[in-house]
Amino acid sequence: MKKLILGWISAAGFLAGVLTETGWGVPRTDLLSIYKKGEIRIVSDPEFGKETDCSAQTSLADRYRAGRIILRADEDWTSNLPADQLFESRGDIAVAPDGSVFVSNTTRHTIFKFDRDGKFIKAFGRPGQGPGDLTNPGRLSVLDGKYVVVGESASTRRISLFDLDGTFVKIISTGRYAGRPIALGRGKIAYIYIGGRMEQAEMVNLEDVVIIDGATGAQKTVIRHEFRHPLVKIGPRGSTMIWTGTIIMDATRDGGLVVGTTRDARMDLFSADGLKVGTIDTGWKALPVTSEYRARLKSFYQRQAEEQGRKPSTADPVLPDRLEILQNVWTDSEGNILVCKKTECLEGCPLVFRAYSPKGDFLSDFEIAPGPFVLSADWRFRRIALTDRGLFGLLEFKTDPDGFLHLVRTAFPP
């Protein structure tokens, strides 16, 4: 596995940095050349701040091959607002084309805006279900470079739009459960509708990917996936459900959609009109759930309970025979499609990606290593955005007992 190393530097609840060779004037690079180096690692660098002779290095690609990238602190990215007033432990991130960064705070029913230099600009939204109100805002995305699309609690059956200044624009009513909405293009938004039924020994979820036109309200179901989650008895009266998968999706550069499930190695590409235009096959296989993995997971859950002051369970975790194949799918600002693999790692885990071009052609495998952070590609959240200005993320320090999320940026020099 090839490796790419990013340094890190902390600052009062925020992190900020600029990728540099300590000699500026490095030619601009693209995300594809980064992925081809294999691994993005976030680590502290003891050489930070020392002068380095980089005259022989003419590009960032040369720096990656050398095995180390030094971060240079950008104090403009330090906010005077402490992390516990902003992110807590639930939220998503979105980066607009103008560089603005938006962060949702689910428990406080609020969206926070920062400018391209990380300066806190404003908070908008308030608890409620009226115009401009928000109920547990989560998924964020930017529509046509003009509007912030806010996914709320799916039970509200709506999607809220604000302009990039945080001014309320409109409510788009879906008329049904609307989970994890994502902005596409030309005024269209995709979301996931989940219906289901109980059968004798399993919960059956029917998940539809729906595209809605924000102007007309017209809706079209693109694809449906069925998930059967077996019910297993625990004790004389209890039961639990074995999770078997869900839909993952993101927008494509041309305003279409890439859709797959966590249990399948393949993903489908759709146009903004909902027509299937291609397929990506990662070739990955589902890993078997071994007795060793079950034991490690049980121990992990018990340690978590102890750290949180709860009584650890002595029951063995109930698992399917095989792990899910995929964790999530993202697209970066250049339209490259990044498919994240599910691994057996439980703590201190890197994120393992397979990158594809906007047309679905294989590009490269790479990793983002956690360094001092807890990384997550959980499909419930969107906490990392890869842009031509670098990586933006909502990440937790491994050493933070409160589990607050911190805003991270590592930016490429112009």
Sequence and secondary structure as in RCSB ss.txt:
>XXXX:A:sequence
MKKLILGWISAAGFLAGVLTETGWGVPRTDLLSIYKKGEIRIVSDPEFGKETDCSAQTSLADRYRAGRIILRADE
DWTSNLPADQLFESRGDIAVAPDGSVFVSNTTRHTIFKFDRDGKFIKAFGRPGQGPGDLTNPGRLSVLDGKYVVV
GESASTRRISLFDLDGTFVKIISTGRYAGRPIALGRGKIAYIYIGGRMEQAEMVNLEDVVIIDGATGAQKTVIRH
EFRHPLVKIGPRGSTMIWTGTIIMDATRDGGLVVGTTRDARMDLFSADGLKVGTIDTGWKALPVTSEYRARLKSF
YQRQAEEQGRKPSTADPVLPDRLEILQNVWTDSEGNILVCKKTECLEGCPLVFRAYSPKGDFLSDFEIAPGPFVL
SADWRFRRIALTDRGLFGLLEFKTDPDGFLHLVRTAFPP
>XXXX:A:secstr
   EEEE  EETTEE  EEE SS       HHHHHTT EEEEE  TTTT     TT  SHHHHHHHT  EEE  G
GG  SS GGGTTTT   EEE TTS EEEEETTTTEEEEE TT  EEEEE EESSSTTEESS   EEEETTTEEEE
E  GGG EEEEEETTS EEEEEE SS  EEEEE STTEEEEEEEEEEEETTEEEEEEEEEEEETTT  EEEEEEE
EEEEEEEEETTTEEEE     EEEEE TTS EEEEETT SEEEEE TTS EEEEEE      B  HHHHHHHHHH
HHHHHHHTT     S     SB  SEEEEEE TT  EEEEE  S  SS  EEEEEE TTS EEEEEEEE TTEE 
   TT   EEEETTEEEEEEEETT TT  EEEEEEB   
